[in-house]
């Protein structure tokens, strides 16, 4: 009889030990600080980010950290500047359309203010920027200053950009009514997409 009761006792002890292990294991897995629970969450986040379309843009010119930046589809020029650390003190932001939508492969050029004018004296505040004009970020006034582009054609460029997104190349100007190959060649060194 003692052999049978020892077996029962051993069985009860083993069953209780197993129940304690299962209880502690369930508690450890369900605990917020456990390593198993957070591992599942980053996987979902990464999967969610991977499925969102991205655009990669080159932010250059008068910004704190020029370089390539990946932003969500639908981001604006202002978002790209923020990623690049913001504009520098020499940035000529009046030449940049901060509300323009970004396109994959686009270059966002933030021009610098002109330091001197043709006579060698200091430049007045708000003078024309150095460097090419961005077709995707320019204002009507900036486009109007380009040779062969008046206010009507400048508005057509803005309308085209609003309907089709950011320019991907200077040659895309050919799709804008009123701009032909001769004008495109004249503008090639003065503008960037």
C-alpha positions as CSV (number, residue, x, y, z in Angstrom):
1,X,0.0,0.0,0.0
2,X,2.9,2.3,0.7
3,X,4.3,1.8,-2.7
4,X,1.0,2.8,-4.2
5,X,0.5,5.9,-2.0
6,X,4.1,7.0,-2.9
7,X,3.2,6.7,-6.5
8,X,0.1,8.8,-6.0
9,X,2.1,11.3,-4.0
10,X,4.7,11.5,-6.7
11,X,2.0,11.9,-9.3
12,X,0.4,14.7,-7.3
13,X,3.8,16.4,-6.8
14,X,4.6,16.1,-10.5
15,X,1.1,17.4,-11.5
16,X,1.4,20.4,-9.1
17,X,4.9,21.1,-10.3
18,X,3.7,21.0,-13.9
19,X,0.8,23.3,-13.2
20,X,3.2,25.8,-11.5
21,X,5.5,25.7,-14.5
22,X,2.6,26.2,-16.9
23,X,1.2,29.0,-14.8
24,X,4.5,30.8,-14.7
25,X,5.2,30.2,-18.4
26,X,1.8,31.6,-19.3
27,X,2.4,34.6,-17.1
28,X,5.8,35.2,-18.5
29,X,4.6,35.1,-22.1
30,X,1.6,37.3,-21.3
31,X,3.6,39.9,-19.3
32,X,4.1,43.2,-21.1
33,X,7.8,43.2,-20.5
34,X,8.3,39.8,-22.0
35,X,10.5,39.5,-25.1
36,X,8.0,37.4,-27.0
37,X,5.2,39.9,-27.2
38,X,7.2,42.9,-28.6
39,X,8.8,40.8,-31.3
40,X,5.4,40.4,-33.0
41,X,4.6,44.1,-33.1
42,X,7.7,45.4,-35.0
43,X,7.0,42.7,-37.6
44,X,3.6,44.2,-38.2
45,X,5.0,47.7,-38.3
46,X,7.6,46.8,-40.7
47,X,5.1,45.0,-42.9
48,X,2.8,48.1,-42.8
49,X,5.7,50.4,-43.8
50,X,6.9,48.1,-46.5
51,X,3.4,48.1,-48.1
52,X,3.2,51.9,-48.1
53,X,4.5,53.4,-51.3
54,X,7.6,55.6,-50.8
55,X,9.3,58.3,-52.8
56,X,13.0,58.9,-52.7
57,X,14.2,62.5,-53.3
58,X,17.5,64.2,-53.4
59,X,17.4,67.3,-51.2
60,X,20.3,69.7,-52.0
61,X,21.3,73.3,-51.8
62,X,20.9,75.5,-48.7
63,X,19.7,72.8,-46.2
64,X,21.4,71.5,-43.1
65,X,21.8,67.8,-44.1
66,X,21.6,67.5,-47.9
67,X,21.2,63.9,-49.2
68,X,18.7,61.2,-50.3
69,X,15.6,60.9,-48.2
70,X,12.8,58.3,-48.4
71,X,9.3,59.8,-47.6
72,X,5.8,58.4,-47.8
73,X,3.9,58.8,-51.1
74,X,2.0,62.1,-51.0
75,X,4.7,64.0,-49.0
76,X,5.4,67.6,-49.9
77,X,8.6,69.6,-50.4
78,X,8.2,71.0,-46.8
79,X,8.4,67.4,-45.5
80,X,11.6,66.8,-47.5
81,X,13.2,70.0,-46.1
82,X,12.2,68.9,-42.6
83,X,13.9,65.5,-43.1
84,X,17.0,67.4,-44.3
85,X,17.3,69.3,-41.1
86,X,15.6,72.5,-42.4
87,X,16.9,75.4,-44.5
88,X,20.1,77.2,-43.6
89,X,20.2,81.0,-42.9
90,X,21.3,81.6,-46.5
91,X,18.3,79.7,-48.0
92,X,16.1,81.6,-50.4
93,X,12.8,79.9,-49.5
94,X,10.8,82.3,-51.6
95,X,12.1,80.4,-54.6
96,X,10.7,77.1,-53.2
97,X,7.1,75.9,-53.4
98,X,6.9,74.2,-50.0
99,X,3.4,72.8,-50.8
100,X,4.5,71.0,-54.0
101,X,4.0,67.2,-54.0
102,X,7.1,65.1,-54.3
103,X,7.7,62.5,-57.0
104,X,10.1,59.6,-56.8
105,X,13.5,60.5,-58.1
106,X,12.9,64.3,-57.8
107,X,15.6,66.7,-56.8
108,X,14.6,69.4,-54.3
109,X,16.9,72.3,-54.8
110,X,16.9,75.0,-52.1
111,X,18.8,78.0,-53.7
112,X,20.9,80.3,-51.7
113,X,20.4,84.1,-51.5
114,X,22.7,86.1,-53.8
115,X,25.5,87.7,-51.9
116,X,26.4,90.4,-54.4
117,X,24.8,92.1,-57.3
118,X,26.4,92.8,-60.7
119,X,27.9,96.1,-59.5
120,X,29.8,94.3,-56.7
121,X,27.7,95.7,-53.9
122,X,25.6,93.8,-51.4
123,X,22.4,92.2,-52.6
124,X,19.1,93.5,-51.5
125,X,16.9,91.1,-49.5
126,X,14.7,88.9,-51.7
127,X,16.9,89.0,-54.8
128,X,16.9,86.3,-57.4
129,X,18.3,82.9,-56.3
130,X,21.5,81.4,-57.6
131,X,21.2,78.2,-59.5
132,X,18.4,76.7,-61.6
133,X,14.7,77.1,-60.9
134,X,12.9,73.9,-59.9
135,X,9.9,73.3,-62.2
136,X,8.2,71.2,-59.5
137,X,8.6,73.8,-56.7
138,X,8.7,77.2,-58.5
139,X,6.1,79.9,-58.1
140,X,4.3,81.7,-60.9
141,X,6.6,84.7,-60.4
142,X,9.7,82.6,-60.6
143,X,8.6,80.9,-63.8
144,X,7.6,84.2,-65.3
145,X,11.3,85.4,-65.0
146,X,12.5,82.6,-67.3
147,X,13.2,83.5,-71.0
148,X,10.3,82.6,-73.3
149,X,7.9,82.1,-70.3
150,X,5.3,84.7,-69.6
151,X,2.6,84.7,-66.9
152,X,0.2,82.7,-69.1
153,X,2.7,80.0,-69.9
154,X,4.0,80.0,-66.3
155,X,0.4,79.3,-65.2
156,X,0.2,76.4,-67.7
157,X,3.3,74.9,-66.2
158,X,1.8,75.1,-62.7
159,X,-1.5,73.7,-64.0
160,X,0.4,70.8,-65.7
161,X,2.4,70.1,-62.5
162,X,-0.8,70.2,-60.4
163,X,-2.6,67.7,-62.7
164,X,0.4,65.4,-63.3
165,X,2.6,65.6,-60.2
166,X,6.2,66.8,-60.0
167,X,8.2,67.0,-63.1
168,X,10.6,64.1,-63.7
169,X,12.7,65.7,-66.4
170,X,13.1,69.1,-68.2
171,X,11.9,67.3,-71.4
172,X,8.5,66.9,-69.8
173,X,7.9,70.6,-70.5
174,X,7.1,69.5,-74.1
175,X,3.7,68.3,-72.8
176,X,2.9,71.8,-71.6
177,X,0.8,73.7,-74.2
178,X,2.8,76.7,-75.7
179,X,6.3,75.3,-75.0
180,X,8.2,73.8,-77.9
181,X,11.6,72.2,-78.4
182,X,13.3,75.6,-78.9
183,X,12.1,77.0,-75.6
184,X,13.0,73.7,-73.8
185,X,16.6,74.0,-75.2
186,X,16.7,77.6,-74.0
187,X,15.6,76.6,-70.5
188,X,17.6,73.4,-70.2
189,X,20.5,75.1,-68.2
190,X,18.1,77.3,-66.2
191,X,15.7,74.8,-64.8
192,X,15.7,71.4,-63.0
193,X,12.8,69.0,-62.6
